[in-house]
Structures are given as structure tokens and as C-alpha cells.
Amino acid sequence: MSLGECSSFRDKTERFGGHGLYILDEPEAALSPQRQLAALSRIHDLIVDDSQFIIATHSPILMAYPDALIYQCGEDGISRIAYEETEHFRVTRDFLAKSERMLRVLLER
């Protein structure tokens, strides 16, 4: 675990307590996918303990939280969007499903 990952993960797991309101800006920035999953589990524990979260994220992992309300900012303002309709979900899904093809297109000269 990198120093940044260690510090960021510790912040999300040890410093937060129940009955809180937490506003996070891209908490996944210093976290590996595995640590994002662990952070998601900790977020769930805090929600069960009556906490609320507002999270700005590009992480399809964090956006996957059940019953999360997801909003996107676009040319027409702020609108609610389904998880599977987010660009981050679609790009990640498409890359994982067709990585060789996408890499070939991206890296072609």
C-alpha cells in the first residue's frame, strides 16, 4: 500500500464516526480498486450507523453503492442518472469486455 493510499484509506476508516455528514471529493484518487471496495464497505457501515455521504467521484466502484442517488453535471445543468448510464460505468464495462480491441484502436498509429 502506497503512503498516499495508506493515509487516505486510514482517513476513511478510522476518523469517521456514525451520525455524521461527510462530503468527499474524489476519495478514490489515492486508492487501488481493492481499497475502494474496502472504503465502500466502511461507507456502508457508517450509513447503517445513520451517516450520510455526498461524494464527487469518477469511480464506478463507489457509484455502485445500492440505492445511491447519482447526479451528473452536464451542458444542461445537473440531472439524476442511473448507474449503468454513467460514462464511467460504460467506459469501464466496455474496456473490460473488449480491452484488446480498444487498446488496438487507441494505440494504432
N, C-alpha and C positions, 0 to 999 in steps of 0.2 A: 504494500500500500504506500503510495507516494505521500510526501509530507502534506501537500495540499489536500489530498484525498482523506488522509488521517484527520486533519483539522476539521474539514468540512463535515465529514461523517460524524465525528465526535460532537460537533455543534448540534447536529440534527437529532442525535440520540440521547445525549446527556443533559443538555442545557434546557430543553423544552419540557414543560410540565403540563398536566391536564388543565382544563378550564381556561385555555389561552386562545388568543387570536394571533396567528402567525402569517406574516406577509413575506414571501420568499421570491427572490429574483434569480431565476436560473440556478436552483440549488444543485442541479446535476452537473454543472460546469466542471467540478473537480472530482466527479465520481465515476468509477467504472460502472458498466451495466450491472454487475453483481452488487455493488454498493448502492446503486439506485434502487434495486429490489429491496435491499435491507432498509434503506431510507423509507421506501413506500410502506414497509411493514411497520416501521416506527410511527409514521404518519397515521396509519390506521389505528395503532394503539392509542395515540393521542386523540383521535376523533372519537373513539369509543369512550374516552375519558373527557368528553364534552369540549374538545378543542375544535377550532375552525381554521381552515387554511385558504389563503389566496396565493396562488403560485403562478408566476410567469415562467413558462418553460417551453423548451423545444423537445423535450424528452417524451417519446411515445410510451415509455415505461411509466413515468409519473402521470401522464394523462390517462392512463388505463384504469386509474382508481375507479372502482364501481360507483355508479351514480354521481360521478363528478359532473359539474356543470362546466362546459368548456366554451370559452368565448375566443373569437379571433378578431384582430384589428385589421381592417382592410380599407380599400378605397371608399367604401360606402359606410364606414364607421365601424362600430363594434356590433358583432352579431354572434348569437349562440350557434354552435356547430356540434354535430355528432362526432364522437371519437374517430370512427372509421372514415370520416370525411376530412379530417385534418391533413394538411400537406405532410406533416411529419410522420404520421402513421402510413400514409400512402407511399411516400418515398422509401421509407424503411422496409415496408412489406414488399414493394416491387424490387428493391435491391436484393433482399434476401431470397426472393423467389427466382430472380434472374440475374444473379450477380455477374456471371461470366459474360453474358450478353451486354449488360450495362457497362461493365468495365471495358469491353471491346469497343463499344461506341464512344465512351468517354475518352479513352486513351488512344484512339485512332488518330493518325497524323496524315 
